[in-house]
Amino acid sequence: MPQSNWTTTCFGKIGSFIVLNKDGWIATCQHIATEIGNAIQSEARAKAIEAQKAAINADGALSNKEKQKQINAIGNLRNNEIDRVAVTWGVNLTTRLQVPQYHGVPVVDLAIGKLDKFDPTWVAEYPVLKDPAKDFEPGVNLCKLGYPFHDIAPAWDAAKDVFELPKEAFPIPQFIIDGILTRLINVVAPNMAAPPPFPMQLFETSPERRPSIRQKRHCVGHSKPHGALSAWVQPACSEEQQGRKRIPIFKCRTLRSYKFHHWPAKAGGRPA
């Protein structure tokens, strides 16, 4: 997503999405959809300010002093606001695609949208969604791909009114980031105005390495910051683990801050 702000600084950001089916429906993160929407709104505000200033400068009935006064009254964008943005969906780099609307579940950082002008022949093989009746146990081998070492540095061509991307921007090299399932997390959001009619669950992954003593003892993996908002979040562990271990229950804005609550022990089991 190439962007620039009114200080003429250009920068790019990379996000992930998955094409779900031949109709062009995609799944991505809510924070990505939010950032795209905020950038598009900021660009619209920037263009509106530019149009107002151009109209004032073109008004021959105004003196230079009055023009400057009216322009000053309009103001400028803040340093962190975006004045130009372009979203490139990697499923096809030659066609300018858009997602007109997203349907999001922010509490689990999920957003669903539909690409316009989508051609199903662009995707050789579509994903198979996990059967919700089949569970994965913590420790199972997974493959999480990402691009932690890749940056895109766009340049703005004012004459063409477009962003120019470097030749090395695509294809984006992918790397294996994590390799195992650390834990499953059930999410309950009692304060949601319209809760979805389906259960919500997060999962965490970690590199394939030997767990630390703390991880073995408390049945938890590493805790990456996650926008859990004000939801109750509890790990989905087995009954045996619940009886023997001390399970963390979170109520916070990220999973970085937490406190332990004692889980009821099984009959005859050792208290947590």
N, C-alpha and C positions, 0 to 999 in steps of 0.2 A: 504494500500500500504506500506508494510515493506520496509525500506530503511536503508542504513548505509553509512557513509562517511569514508574517509581514516584515520580519527582519531579513528576508531573503535566504533563510537557512533551509536547505532541502535535506530530507532524511527519509528513510524507508523503514517499514516494519513488516514482519512476516508472521502470518498466522496459519493455522491448519483448518481444514474442513474435509468432509467426506461426502462424496456423491452417493446417495443411498439407492436410487433406482433410476429407471429410464425416463421418468417424468422430470428429472432434474432437481428433485428434493435433496437438500444437503443438511448435514449436521455440523455444527461448529460450537465454539464456546460463547457463552453469553457476553463475556467481557470483550470478545472480538467484535461481535455484532454491535455492542454499545459504543465501542471506540469508532467503528465505521460511521455509525449514525451521528455521533458527536462531531466528527470531522466534516461530514457532509453539511450539517447545520452551520458549523463555523464558516465553511466556504460560502454558503449562501449569504450569511451575514456580511462577509467580506465583500462579496460582489455587490450587495445592496449599498454598502458604504461607498464603494468606488463609483457606483452609478449616481448616487446623490452628489458626490463631490464633482463628478463630470458635468452634471446638470447645472450646478452652481457656477462653475468656471465658464460654461457656455452661455450663461445669461448676460447679455450685453447691457441690460438695464441696471446692473449692479456695479458699484465702484469696486476697485480692488480691495479697499478696506472692508467693505461690506461682505465681499466674497470670502475674505479670510476669516471674518467674524463668524459667518455661517458654517464654514468648513471646520473651524475650531469647535463649534458647538456640536458637530456630528461626532467628533472624537475618532479614535483609532482602535484597532484590535489590540488586545493584550498580547504580550510577548509569546505566550504559550498557545495562542489561538491560531487556527489553520486558515490560510487564505486560498490554498489550492490543494486538491486531493484527487487521487485516481486510484480505484480499486481494480487490481488485476487478479482474476480468478484463474488459477493455474491449470484448470481442466482444458482450457484452450486460450493460448496467448494472442491469437490473431483476431479474436472476436471480443468486443467490449460487452461483457456480461454484467448484469446487475441482479441483486436480490431486493425486489421492491419492498418486501415486508418480512419481518422475522417474528416467530412465535417462541418466546423464551420462558425458561424456568430458572430464574436467577439463583435460587437457593442451591441448585446443583450445577450452576454455570453451564447450562445447556441452551442452545438456540437452534431452531429449525427454520429453514427458509427454502425458497424455490428460485432457481436460476431462470431468468428469462432467456429467450433465444437459444435454449439448450438443444443440442443435437445428441441423441443417445449413442451414436456411433463414436463419439469422442472417448467413451469409456469402454475398455476392452472387457473388463470383468467387474461386476458389481459385488459389493460385500454381502456376506451372509450374516444376518443379525443373530446374536446369541439367543438360544432358547431359554426363556426366563425360568423354565422348570428345571434346568440343569445348572447347578452351582459349581463354582471353582473354589477349591480350598486354598488358603494362604500358603505360599511356597511354590505354587505351580509355575512352570516356566511360561513366560510371556515375552513378547518382543515389542518394545515401545520405541518407535522411530522418531527422530527429530532432526533439527539442523542448528545445533548450538554454536557452530563455528562459522556461520555464513551471514554476511551483511550485504545489503543492497544500498548503494549510494546513488540515488537518482540526481539528474540535473534538470533544471527548468529551462526550456527553450521559449523565451518570451515571444519571439517572432511567430512560432508555430502554435503557441499557447498549449504546449503539451510537455509532459515529462519525458526525458530521454533516459532509458535504463542502460547500464553498461552491458556489454556483450556477455560478460561472465556471470551475469545475474541468474540466468537460466541455462541448463536445469539446476535446481537447487540440490546440492549434495546432502544426502541423508546419512545419519549416524544412529547406531543403536544406543539409546540412552539408558534404559532400564531393562531388566531381564526377568524379574519375578514379581508375582502378586504378593504384596505385603499384607494387605487387609481389606476387607469390605466394610463399608460404613453405611448404616441405615440412617436416613435423614427424615425427620419429622418436623414440619414447620406449622405449628398450631396458629400462628398469627397471619398466615397467608389469607388474603381476601377470598381467593378462589383456588383452593388446593387442587392439584391435578388428580384425576381419578385413578392414578396408578401409583404404586410404591416408588419411592425415590431412593437411590443408592449411589454412593461414591465408592471408588476404589483407588488405592494407592499402590504404586509400584516402586521398586528399589533395585539397585544394581545386584548382580549375582555375587554376593559375598556372605561370609559367615556372620550371622546376627551377633550383636554385642550381648553381654550378659544381661544388660537391662532389657533388651528386646526379648530375650528368652524368658526372663522372669516375669515380665509384665504383659507379654503377648501383644506388643505394639511394634510397629515399624517406625521408620523415620517420619517426622511430621513436617511436611512442606506447608507453607502458608496457603490457605485456601479460603475463598470467600464464602464462609458458611453463614453469613449474616447473623440473624438471631435465632437460628434453628437449633433444636436439640439434635446432637449428633452422637451416635453410639456405635462402637465397632460390632460387626455381626460375627461373633465368635460362636463356636460350638458350645453345647451344654456342658461338656467336660471342662472346657477352658473357662467358662463362666463360673463353675464351681470351685476351681482351684486357683484362678488368677485374680489379680486386682485389675479390673477393667476401667479404663478412663472414659468418662462421659464428659462431653464438651458442651459448653454454652458460651460461645464467644464469637468474635468476628473472624478470627483465623484459628487454624488448628495449631498455631505456634504456642498460644497461651492456653493452658489447661490445668485442671486439677483432678485428682483421683477420688473416686467414690468407691466404697466397698460394695462389691457385688455379693448377693447372698450365696453362701457356700452350699454345696450339695450335702445331703444327709450322710454323715460319717466322713465327710471330706474335711480337709484342713481349712480353717477360716482364712480369708484373704488378709 
